[in-house]
Amino acid sequence: MADPALHEETRPIKQIAVDYTTEACTHCPDSNSITLTYDHRGGSRWRSTTRFLYGTFSSLIQCPKGNTSGLNFNIYLSSLEGDKSQDEIDFEFLGKDKTIVQTNYYTKGTGNRERIHDLGFDCADGFHEYVIKWCPDLIEWVIDGKVVRREERKEGEGFPDKPMFLYSSVWDASYIAQGAWTGTYVGSDAPYVCFYKDIRVPVRTAVDCSCDS
């Protein structure tokens, strides 16, 4: 049998859970689209209803328009949001500059592996494809078919190996580092809407892979 960690067979996401501000998240399974809104209610976060162990995760994303200073919008994998020992693999957009994206990954709660990538476009101007390819010994971050970062497992170093949910959120991160990370929230163009479509996840879940979910 082929190693399920290596195949790239995917399917549209059918079900999601909304962690907070349900009314600020809309999901249409028929069109495989999701919107997240940040306004006076705050932000919102959705996630897959199952965990996955390895595979390819992708979405077409159009980020919010206007002055988004202070906001963070993203798509990422996490073994459990809020868990101090989580594994995680991130794409994070920093509202102060929509021509860049940050990638990062965590093992057992430790990150500090951030890299900033120039997109070559404004992430709010249209839909672009963002892909995370996660294998036992390799992670690739791909934008519009181009690999922008590749990390291989190194002997003696941690590497994400916990089953993970697919997450996405929009939130005010301006309190972090006194606004140095995402900028200071202005809110002059609220509401801010982040659009996701053609969201795809691996066919096999963590349960299918006979691991603890």
N, C-alpha and C positions, 0 to 999 in steps of 0.2 A: 504493500500500500504506500502511495506517495505521502511524504511528510506533509501534514495539513498546514504546518507553519510556512511552507514555501509556496503553496499555490495562491493564485491571485483571484480566484473566482469570487465574485461579489454579487450582492442582491440589493435592491432598493430597501431602505429602512421602512418598516411598516408601522411600528409602534414606538412611541416615545413616552417618557415620563417628564413632567415639568416640576422642577424642584422648588421654585418659588415664583410668585406673581404669575399665576396661570393665565390671567386675562391679558398679559402682555406677550403671550406666545401663541401663535396659531400654527396648526399642523394640518396639511391636506394630504392624506395618504394617496389619493387618486393621482395627484400631480407630483407627488414626492417633493413637496416644498414646505418650508418652515420660515416663519418670520419671527424675529425678536425685536421688541420695542423698548427703548429707554426713554422715560419721561418723568412726570411728577411722581409716578408710582415707584420709581427706581427701575432696576433692570429685571432680567429674567434669565433662567438657565434651563435647558432641556438636556436630556441624556437618553441613550438607548436603554431599553428595558432589560437587556441581557449583557453579560460580560463576554469578551472575546479573548482568545489566546492566540495572538499573532494574526497576520493577514493584512489586507489592503483596505484602507478607509479613505473615502474621497467625498468632496462636495464642490459644487459650483457656488461661489459666494460673491455677493455684492455688499460691500460694507456701507455703513451709514454715510449720508451726505452732510455737508455743512461743517461748521466748526465743532469737531468732535473732541477737542482738547479735554483731557482727563479721563476719557472712556477707554475701556479695554473691551475688544470684541475678539472672538477666538473660535477655534475648533481644536479639540485635544482629546487624548486618551488618558484616563486615570483609573487606577484600581478602586479608588473611592475618594471622591472630593471631600476634603476636610480631614482626612486621615493623615496623621503626622508621619506615618511610615509608608505613604503611597508611592507607587510607581506611576510615572506620567510621561507623556510625549506631547509636545505643544506646538501649535501655530498661534501666535498672539499678535494682534494688531494694536499698535499704540496710538491712541487718538491724536496725539500732538503732531504726528507725521504719518499721513496715509500713503506715503510712497515707500515705506519700509515694513518689514514683518520680522518678528523675533521668533526663533526656534529655541527649544530647550528640552531637556529630558531629566527625569528624576528616577532615582533608585532608592528604595527604602527611606523616602522622605528627603533625600539629599539631591539638590539640583545644582545651581551655580555652573551650568553648562550653556549659558545663553550665547546666542549669536544673532547679530542683526544682518538682515539681507535687504539690499536695494531691490525693489520690485520692478522698477523701470516703468511704472504706471501708478496712477492713483487708484487705490483699491475700491473707491466708491464710484468710479466712472463706469463700471460694467461688471459682468460676471467673469470670474476667473476660477480655474480649477486648482484646488489644493488637495494634495494626496499625502497620506502617511503610509509608508510600507514598513511593517514591523515583522521581523523574523527573529529567531532565537539568537542570532549572532550579528544582526544587521538592522539598522534603521535608515530609511531614506525619506527625506522631505522633498516633495516634488510640486512645482508650480507650473501650470500650463505645459506639462510634459517635460519640463527641465528639472533635473535633480539639482537642488540648491544646497543640500547638505547630506552627507553620508557618514554614519558612525558605525564602526565595527566593534564588537566585543573585544576587550583586551584582557589578557590573563591577569587575574588578581584584582580586577576592578568590577564594580557592580554594573548590572545591565538590566533593563526592565524585563521581568519575567513573570509578573503577576497578571492574572486575567483582568482586563480593563473594560470599562464602559467607554462609549463615545459621548463626549460632552460638547456643548457650546453655550456661551453666555455673552451678555453685554452688561457691563457694570461700571460704576464710577470708581476708578482706581487712583484718583488724584491725591489721596491721603498717603500713598506709598512714596517714601523718599521725598516727602514734601513737594510732590508734583514733578519730580525730576524724571520719573519713569514714563508716565503717560501725559504729563502736562496738568494744568489746573482746570477743573471743570468750569465751563462758561455757560453752556446751556442755551445759547442764543438761537439755536436752530432746532430745538426739541419740537416734536418727538424725533428720535433717532431710530431708524429701522434698519436692521441687518437682514438680508434675504439669503436663504439657502435653497438650492434646488438640486435635483439629481444626487441626493445623499445616498451613498452606497457603503455597505458594511460587508464583512466576510460572510460567506454562506454558513460556515461552521461557527458555532458559539463555543464558549469555554466548556460547557457541558458536553457538547459533541466531541471535544478534544480530550474528554475523560480527565479533566482537572477540577480542582476545587473552585467553585464559583461563589 
